[in-house]
Amino acid sequence: EFEPNAELITLFKSMALLYTEIDKSFVLCSENGNLVSSFGLDTSSTHSGKMILSENIDTDIIGELKFPINLFLDVMKSSSGSESIKIKISNRGLLCVQVTTVAAVYDYMLKKVMD
C-alpha cells in the first residue's frame, strides 16, 4: 500500500499517455525493493519506459501484473480534489485505488489484464 502524491500522479499520467499507442496496459513489478511501473514494449530500448511509484516496499510482487492504462487514468482523473489516495496491490492481480473525499471513501478495483 502506498499514497501517491500529486507530482507522482502527474508524472504517471504523462508517461502513460506517451506509451498508450504502443501498449494499452502498464505493468507493475517490484525491483530492488521498489514498486516500478513499466510502459510500452519491454523488448524495445526506444519504445519503453519505467518509473518508480514507491520506494522500500515491504512486500515483493510475484512476477509482473498488467493493468489497463485508460481505466487507471479514469480513476485518477475522478479522484482530483480528494483528501487522500491510497493504492493497494494484490499478487492475485487486483489493484485497489482508495479515494477519500469529504463525503465518502470510494474503492475502485481494477483486474489485471490477461495476455
C-alpha positions in Angstrom: 0.0 0.0 0.0 1.2 3.5 -0.8 -0.1 7.0 -1.1 1.0 8.7 -4.3 1.4 12.5 -4.2 0.1 14.9 -6.9 3.5 15.1 -8.6 3.8 11.4 -8.9 0.3 11.1 -10.4 1.1 13.8 -12.9 4.3 12.1 -14.0 2.5 8.7 -14.3 -0.2 10.3 -16.5 2.4 11.9 -18.7 4.3 8.7 -19.2 1.2 6.6 -19.7 -0.1 8.9 -22.4 3.3 8.7 -24.2 3.1 4.9 -24.4 -0.6 4.3 -24.7 -0.4 4.0 -28.5 2.2 1.3 -28.2 0.6 -0.7 -25.4 -2.8 -0.1 -23.8 -1.6 -1.5 -20.4 1.1 -0.8 -17.9 3.0 -3.3 -15.8 3.6 -3.2 -12.0 6.5 -5.2 -10.6 9.0 -5.0 -7.7 12.6 -4.3 -8.4 15.3 -3.9 -5.7 12.6 -3.2 -3.1 10.8 -0.6 -5.2 7.4 -0.7 -6.8 8.0 0.0 -10.5 5.6 0.8 -13.3 6.7 -0.1 -16.9 5.1 1.2 -20.1 5.5 0.2 -23.8 7.3 -2.7 -25.2 9.8 -4.2 -22.7 11.7 -5.8 -25.7 12.4 -2.4 -27.1 15.0 0.2 -26.0 13.2 3.0 -27.7 9.6 2.2 -27.1 9.5 1.6 -23.3 9.8 3.5 -20.1 9.9 2.9 -16.3 9.2 4.9 -13.2 9.4 4.2 -9.5 6.0 4.5 -7.9 7.1 3.7 -4.3 10.4 3.0 -2.7 11.2 0.5 0.0 8.0 -1.6 -0.3 7.7 -4.3 2.3 6.3 -7.0 0.0 7.5 -8.2 -3.3 5.2 -8.6 -6.2 5.4 -12.0 -7.7 6.0 -11.7 -11.4 4.5 -8.8 -13.3 0.9 -7.5 -13.1 -0.5 -5.8 -16.1 -3.4 -3.2 -15.8 -5.3 -1.1 -18.3 -3.9 2.4 -18.6 -7.2 4.0 -19.6 -9.1 2.7 -16.6 -6.4 3.7 -14.1 -6.2 7.2 -15.6 -10.0 7.5 -15.4 -9.9 6.7 -11.7 -7.0 9.2 -11.2 -9.0 11.8 -13.0 -12.1 11.3 -10.9 -10.0 11.5 -7.7 -8.7 15.0 -8.3 -9.6 17.2 -5.3 -9.8 14.3 -2.9 -8.4 14.3 0.6 -6.2 11.2 0.0 -5.5 8.4 -2.4 -4.1 5.0 -1.4 -3.1 2.3 -3.9 -3.1 -1.3 -2.8 -1.9 -4.2 -5.0 -2.6 -7.9 -4.6 -0.3 -10.6 -6.0 -3.5 -12.2 -7.3 -3.9 -9.4 -9.8 -6.2 -6.8 -8.2 -5.3 -3.1 -8.0 -7.4 -1.1 -5.5 -7.4 2.7 -5.6 -9.0 4.0 -2.4 -10.1 7.6 -2.7 -11.1 9.5 0.4 -13.3 12.6 0.0 -15.1 14.8 2.5 -18.3 12.9 1.8 -17.2 9.2 1.5 -14.5 6.7 0.9 -14.5 5.0 -2.6 -12.7 1.8 -3.5 -12.0 1.3 -7.3 -10.9 -2.2 -8.2 -9.1 -3.0 -11.4 -8.4 -6.6 -12.5 -5.1 -7.4 -14.2 -5.1 -7.8 -17.9 -4.7 -11.4 -19.1 -2.3 -11.9 -22.1 
